[in-house]
């Protein structure tokens, strides 16, 4: 299914299956190291779409706990650090696929879209699309044919469109935010100045801040700082690196400045956050 790498506590998952699309069920996930207990923290270079049919549990994506229950759709995008916390009783379908297989305009495919949502309205069509894709995938494994890959890709597109149809609608006119968010993802360790991104993208800082507030509910500077804090939290919680190394990786030349920045936005010193994050939790919230 995937090839494993290791980044001091974060398991890197690289897509390795033939065809670009793989369909599995939660029981198989539980049988893999990725579904073992204690559950490892993972970062994949591919998309994971999960459709929960029965059972209840949780998945944690970048420190946010998401409940799993019948009707939940989960979309974990590449690069998101996640852990399947409590899936002993969960059943349903998981689809793993390469980033280039996401159709343009798919409602749920925004890189910063929601992680989970419910499938109201027409859930039967989502289930039908998932079942069709699973059956064709199984057929491609037992009796492959020249058109198998094309069939799977077409059925994946149907499933993504059906699943995305249930997702919360994105705000209109978010081109500026999408460009800014992508630039932040690529360069947050290079610059923490909104004006730097504005010059690169051809927008004014005010336009970026307004677009970010409309799309993300906060200003551009807050969005940028939050991304730096998120990466710092990932490194502190899931790797064994020092605070100084964490500062360097997130773009700070001075460890003291990084510590001040981190404490101002989290209320904790970096070392204190790392110690607390590495303390085993008694149970996952429900």
N, C-alpha and C positions, 0 to 999 in steps of 0.2 A: 504493500500500500504506500508506505512512505519510507524515506531514509532518515535516520536519526543523526542529529549532531548534538553537541552539548556546549552550553555557554554558562558554566559554573552555576548550575541550578535551573536553568531554563532549557528544556529540551527543544531543539530546533528540528522541525519536521519539514522535509523537502519532498515535494510531490515526485513520485517515481513510478506510478502505475501507467500502463499503456493506455492510449486513447484519450487521456485528459479528463475522463469522468469515471468515478468509482462510486458504487452504491453499496452501503453496508447497513446493518441494523444495530441497535443498541446492545443486544446480547454479544455481538462480535466485538464491539468497542470494549465491553467489560472484560473480554478475554485477552485483550491486548495489554501491553505494558502501559499504554496511555490511559487505560481504564482501571488500572490496578489501584490498590490502597496501600500506603497513602498516595493520592493522586499527584502525578508530576505536573509541574507548570510547563506549558507548551507555547511555542510560537511557530506557526505554520506559514509557509510561503504560498498557500492555496486557500481557497474558500471552503468553508464547511457550512452546509445548510442542513438543519435538522428539523424534522417534523415529528412532534410528540403525539403519539396515539393514545398511550395509557401510562399510568403511573405518575409519580411526583418526585421531584428532585431539584437540584440547583446546578448552575454553571456560573463560574466567576470569570468575568472578562475585564481585565485591567482594573482590578480591585472592586468591581461592582458585582454584587450577587444578583443573579436573575433566576426567578422561579421557573421550574419546568412543570407543566401539567398538561392534561389532554387538550389539544388544540393550539399549543404553543409552537411558534415558528422561531427558530434560532438561526441567525446569520452571523457567523464569525468570519470577519474579513482577514486577508493576509496581514501578518505583522502584529495582530492583536495577541497579547499574552493572556492565556486562558487556562482554566482547569475545570474538568468535570468533577464536581464535588460529590454528588450524591445521586447516582444513577442506577442503584441496585434494582429498583422497581420500575424503571422507565423503559418503555418500548416505543419503537417508531423507526423512521428511516433517516439515515444520514447520507448526504451526497457530498462528495469531495470533488472539487474541480479546479482547473487552472484559472488564473485571473483573466486570461484572454478569452475565456469561454462565456464571460458575462456579456449579454447583449446590450448594445448601446440603448439607453433610455429605459432600461429595466427599472421599475419603480423602487425596488428594494436594494438596488445595487450601488447607491451612493456610498463613497468610501467612508463617510462619517454618518451613515444612516443608523437606525436603531438596531440593537442586537437582538431583541426579542419583541414579538407582538403576537396577538391572537389572530386566529383565522375565522372571523365572523363572516356573515354574508353568504358565501358559497363554499363552505369547507369541503363539500363533496367533490368539487372540481379540483381542489388542491390535492386531496387524497387520491383521486383518480389519476392525476398527472404523475404523482409520486409512484403509484403502483405500476403505471405503464412503463415509466423509466426503469423501475427495478426489474420488471419482467424482461424488458429488452436487454438490460445489463446482464442478467443471468443467462439469457439466450446467447449473448455475445461471448460469454465465457465457456459455454458448453459446445456451441455450434457457431463459431465465428463465420462471418461472411464479409465480402469486400465492403459493403455499405454499413457495417455495424457502427463504426465511429461516427459517421454522418447521422445515423438514426439517433444515437445517444445524444449527440450535440443538439439536434433539433428538439428532442423530448426534454432535454435540460432547459432549453430556452422556454418551452411551454411551462414547465414547472416554475421557473424563476418569475415569469410574468404572472402566473396564477398566485404564487406566494406573495410577490410584491404588490399585487392588487389589494391585499389586505393590510399592507404596511401603512403607517401614518403618512399622509401626503407631505412632500417637502414644500417649503415655502417657495413662492413664485419668484422668478428673477434672481436666482442665487448664483449666477455665473461668477461674480466677483468673489463671493465667499468660497466657492469651489476652487477657484484658482489660488486664493490665499491659503486655504487649508492644505492644498497639495504642496504649495511652496513651504509652508511651515513644516510639514511632514518631512520634506527633503532637507531643510536648512535650519531647523530649530537650534542645532548646536553651533551654527555659524553666526547667527545674529538674533538678538532679542529685541530689535528695534522695528516697530511697525513701518517706519519711514523707509527702511532698507527694502522691505518686501514691496512697498508701494512703488518705489522706483523700478524695481525689477518687473513688476506686473503692469505698470502703466496706469495705476489708479492713484487717487489721492488718499492719504491716510484717513481722511474723514469718510470717504466712500467705503474703504475696507472696514472701518469700524462700524458704520451703519449696516453694511451687508452682513457682517459677522453677528451683530446684535439681532438682526432679523432672523438669521438662520440658527444661531447657537445660543441666543439669549444672553450674550455677554459681549463686551467690546473686543476689538482686535487684540489689544495688549493683553487683556485677561486670557483670551484664547491661546495666545502665543506662550504666555507664562505657564498656563495649565499644561500645555504639551511638554514643556521642559520639566515641570514637576512630575508629570506622569512617567517620563523616561527615567528620571532620578529614582522614583519609587520602584520602578521595575528593577533597576540595577541594585538598589539597596536591599530590596526584599528577597530577590531571587538569585543573587550572585554573592560571592564572597569578597568582592572588591572593597577597597578602602574608600573612605569619604573623599580623599584627595583624588583618587582615580575616577570616582563618580563625577566629581566636579569637572575634571578634564574632559570626560566623555560627553558631558552636557554643555560644553563650551565656555567654562569658566577658567580663567588663568589663575585665579586666587581662591584657595579653598575657603578662606574666611568669608569672602563675598558670596560664595555658593551657599555656605551654611546660613548666612544671614538671609539670603533669598529664600532658601528652603523653609527656614523657620517662620518667616513672615507669611508664607502661603499655606503652611500646614499646621503651625502651632507647635511643631516638634523639631528638635535638632536632628540632622541626618542620622547620627548614630543611634539616637533614641528611637527614631522611626524604624531603623533596620532591626534593632533588638526586638521591638514589639511585633513587627511583621513576621519575624522568624519564630515567634512563640506559637506553638501549635494551638489551633482553635479547638474548643471542646466539641463544637458541632456547627454545621452550616445552618444559617438562618433560613427559616421557611416563611 
